[in-house]
Amino acid sequence: MITALRFDEGRLEVLDQTLLPDEERWIELDSATAAADAIRRLAVRGAPMIGITAAYALALEDPARFAAAAAELRDARPTAVNLAWAVDRMLAAGPERALAEAHAIHDEQEGANAAIGRHGADLLAGAQRVLTHCNTGTLACGAGGGTALAVVAELAARGPVEVLACETRPLLQGARLTVWELARLGIPHALCVDGAAAGLIARGEIDAVVVGADRVAANGDVANKVGTYAHALAAQAAGIPFVVAVPVSTLDAGTATGADIVIEERDADEVRRVGGRLVTVEGTPVRNPAFDVTPAALVTAVVTERGVMHPVAR
């Protein structure tokens, strides 16, 4: 069983995802400041996971600092709506009920993941070759098998499945994290570079694409790890399903369209360096958007714990 977060007797610990798969190191987050730093540097990542982590970190805060700590956490990353959603729930609960609310957020996510897995597997019944992007397992959700990877795991429980995991440049969440989880789960898989995916889809080697998301706008546009849009275009051209698996906390009715979603631009050295080693000319200008937006018209369905939305555009 994969575990990414532990909270016991007032102690919050997370698995440092920047070190996987080479090292499994648990780090303690004893304040909102420590949690915000871990979220910014991607030691904690994945939309549901950062929301759960923020909730527990707020539960540890001095009541006098509660509002300031909430603001600090909210600002840690701008694109994933789950972070603001969890912080708002904690603020509504207040310091006195903070720990109970954090536990509730965590427990609800675990239940949501199981339901997402069932609904997604029902939708994609018969798919045996599935492509996914970035990491959407327990590491990204803090509990219960994840979102898109929960769909994959449920499909695998029902019959033969092979997963093609895209490496997910520049930080290789697919290569480092998804492959690590798939190996732990015993699900057959292969790794490919991001640029190979469209060609493999066009050759008929993929039955469906299943991804997670960091925010779904009111019109059904989807923000997810950069590179997702290209997979959606390839899936449409090939006539195969492109499915987004998320908890309802990722649905953002307050954001009208994908054009209104703030896309985080990250440090240039994430692109210029791999494993700390410079792989281009020093000082090369870089564009490093962490996410892209897939228009609703390219999304076959959005799967949540409450069921399947199809079509998603409205």
N, C-alpha and C positions, 0 to 999 in steps of 0.2 A: 504494500500500500504506500502510495506517494503522499508525503506530508510537506507542506511548504510554510506553515505558520503554526506556532504553538503559543497558547496563552494559559498560564497556570500560576495560581497564587500571586497574581499581580505582576507577573513577569511576561513580557512580550518578546518572542524570538521569531526570526524569519530565516529561511534558507537564503544565503546570499547568491542571487542568480547570476551575478557577474562572474562567479568562479566556476560555475558548472560548464562542462561535465567533469572538469579536472579535479575539483575539490568540492566536497559537501560540507560547507562551514556555516554553522548557525551563528547569527549575530543578535545581540540584544538591543532592542529599541526602547529606551527608558524615558522618552519624552516625545512631544510633537516635533521638536526640532530635529531629533535623531531620525524620526520616521520620515519627515519631509526630505531630509538629505538622502535617505535610502531610496525614496521614490524618485528623486531627481536623477540620481546616478544609476538607476535601474537595478539596484540590488533587490528592490521590490518592484514588480512590473505586472502588467495585465490589468485591464480595467476593473474587474471585480476585486482582484487581490489588493489593489491600492486603496480601494474603498474600505475593505475590511481592516486593513492595516491602520488606516487613518482613524477608524472608529475605535479600535483598541488603544491607539496612542492617545486619543482624546480622553478615554476613560482613565488613563494614568495621570492626567494633568491636574495640577492644583486648580480648584474651582475658581480662584481669583484670576487665573490665566486662561480660563476655558475659551472665551471669545477670541482672544488674541491667538491662541494655539490653533483654533479652528481656521482663522484667516490664513495663518502660515501654511497649514496643510492644504487648504483649498488652492493656494497659489503654486503648489509644488509642480504640477503639470497641468497644462490648459485644455488638452483635447479630450481626455477620457471623462465623460460626464459622471461616471460612477463615483469619482472622488468627491465632486461637489454634492452629489446626491447623498452620499454617506455622511458628509460633514453637516449638511442641512438636517438630516435625521437626528444626529447627535445634538445639535444646537436646540432642536425642538424638544428633545428629551431632557436636556439640562444636566448639570454635573451630578445631581443626586441620582438620576436614573441612567447615567452614561454607560456603566458597565453592563447592565441588563440590555440596553439598546445595542451595544456592540455585539454581545452574544447573539441577539436576535438577527442582526444583519448577517453574521457568520452562518448561523443555522439556516436561515432562509436561502442563502446562496447554495448551500449543500443540497437542499431539497430542489432548488431550481435546476441545478446541474443534472440531477437524475431525470427530471421531467424533460428537460431539453434533449437529453440523450434519447429518450423514448420517442418523443415527437419527431425528432430528426431522422431516426432510423426508420420510423413508419413512413415518412415522406420519401426516403431514399431506398426503400426496400428493393433488394436485388442489385444495388450498386456494389461492385467488388473492387473497383480501382478508384481510390479517392485521393484527390490532391488537396493539400492544405498549406497555409502560409502563416508564418510567425509561430507563436506558441499560444495554445488555447486550452491547455490541460490544467491539472491541479496547480501547477506553478503559477498560472495566470489567474486562478480563481480562489485559491486558498483552501479549497475543499471540494470533495465530491466528483472528481474526474474532469472538471472543466466544462467548456461549452462545445465548440466544434469537436474537440477530442472526445468529449462524452458521446457525441453522435457516432464518431468512429468506433469507440469502444463498444457501444451497443450494437452496431452493425457487425462487429467482429464476434460478439457473443451469439449472434444469430446465424452466422455463416462465414465463409471465407472472405477476407478483406485484405487488400494490400494498400498501404498508404505511400503516396509520393509526397515527401516533405520538402518544400522549398527552403533553401538555406537562410533567406531573409537578411540580405545585406542592409545596412553595413555592420550590424552588431550580431548577426548570425543566430538569432533566437531559434530559428528552425533547426539549424545544424547543431547548436549546443543544447537546446532545451527540449524541443519536440522529439528529436531522435532519442534523447536520454529517456524521456517519458515512454515513448513507444517501445523501447527496448525493455524497460521495467515492466510494461504491460504485456510483453510477449506478442505484440502485434507485428506481423511482417511489414517491412517498410524499406524504402530506398530514399536517398537524398539526391536532390538535383540543384543546380545553380538556378537562381531566379529566372535568368534569361532563357533557360531551356524549357520552361513550363509551357509556353504557348505552342511551341513546335510539337511537343509531346501530346498536348491536347488535340492539335490539328491532325496528328497521325492516328487518332482514335484510341490512344492508350489510357485515357481517363474517362470514367463514367460520370463523375460529379466532382465539383469543387465545393468544399465546405470550409468556411473561415469564421472567425469571430469578428468583433468590432469594438471600437472605443466610444462610438456615438452613432445613433441613428436619428436623423432629423425627422421632423414631423411629416415631410413629404416622402420619406422612405430612402433618401440618400444616406449612404453609409460611409463613415470615416473609419478606416482601419490601417494597419501597418502599411507603409509605403510599398508598392508593388502589387497590392490587391487589385487595383483598377485594371491592370494589364491582364490579370487572370480572368477577370469578369468579361473583358472584351473577347478574350480567346474562347471562353466558355460559350458566349453568345454565338460567335462565328461557327463553332462546332456543334451547336444545338444540344449542349448538355446543361444540366442544372448548375446554377451558381447560388449557393445557399449560405445565408448568414445566421449563425447561432449565437444568441445573446440572452441574458436575463432582461426582464422588463426594466430594470434600473438603468439599462443602456439606452432605452428609448427616450428621446429628448423632445417632448412636445413643445418646449419653449424655443427651439431652434427651427426656423421655418424650412430651410433647405441646406444642402451641403455647402453652398456658397457662404453661409453664415457661420460655419464651424471654424474656429481658430485652429490652424495647423501649426504645430510646434516645429520650429527650426532648431536643430540641435548643433552641438559643437562640430566644427569643421574637421577636427582631428579624428572623429569617429569614422570619417571617410578616408582621410589621408593616411591613417595608420591602421594596421591589422595586428592585433596582439602586441601593440606598442611599437611596432616596427613601421617606419615610414615606407610607403609603397608608391609614392609619387614624388614630384618635385616639391621640395620644402616651400611652404607658403602659397601653394596653389589655391586659388579661390575655389570655394566649394558651395554647392547648394545641398542642404541636408534636411529636407522635410521628413519628419518622422512618420507622417501619415499621408494618405491620399484619399480622395472621395470618389466612391463609385456611385453613379447615378442610379436612382431607383429602377429605371427602365431596364437595367442590366441584372437586377436581382430577382431570381426566380421566387424566392420565399425568404422571410425572416422567421426563424424558429425561436420561440421563447418558452418558458415554463408553462405559459397559459395556452399554448397551441401554436398554430402555423398561420402566418399572415401571407396571403397570396391572392391577388397581386399586392405588392407593398406600396405602390404609388397611390397617393390620394390628394 
